Amino acid sequence: MKFSPKVRERAVRMVLEHRGEYPSLWAAIESIAPKIGCVPQTLNEWVKRHEVDTGKRDGVTTADKERVKELEREVKELRRANEILKLASAFFAQAELDRRLK
């Protein structure tokens, strides 16, 4: 099941706001997850992601991950365009040679 960013944000906010009412972070997550309609492991991943994105935990932020994906797409596109240009260049070079030989 896919949850909207709004639901994920609300769930993480609930965990962070009510964390003090539970003996551990995991206990808070286990209590809140069913109220959101997800399993605790999913909510735990959202909380970790929030901590990385806000600098409270080491890791690659969501914005950086998206930027890397964007750059990888761009590199792939540029490589494809480069290959097309190489083939076109070879084709026209061969056509020029053939024309000169006639």
Residue pairs with C-beta under 8 A, 6 or more apart in sequence:
1 37
1 38
3 11
3 36
3 37
3 38
3 42
7 36
8 46
10 36
11 32
11 33
11 36
11 38
11 43
11 46
12 43
12 46
12 47
12 50
14 32
14 35
14 36
15 25
15 28
15 29
15 32
15 43
15 47
16 47
16 50
18 28
18 31
18 32
19 25
19 28
21 28
22 28
22 31
25 47
26 40
26 44
29 40
29 43
29 44
29 47
30 40
32 43
33 39
33 40
33 42
33 43
36 43
48 57
48 59
49 62
51 57
52 58
52 59
52 60
52 61
52 62
53 61
53 62
53 63
60 68
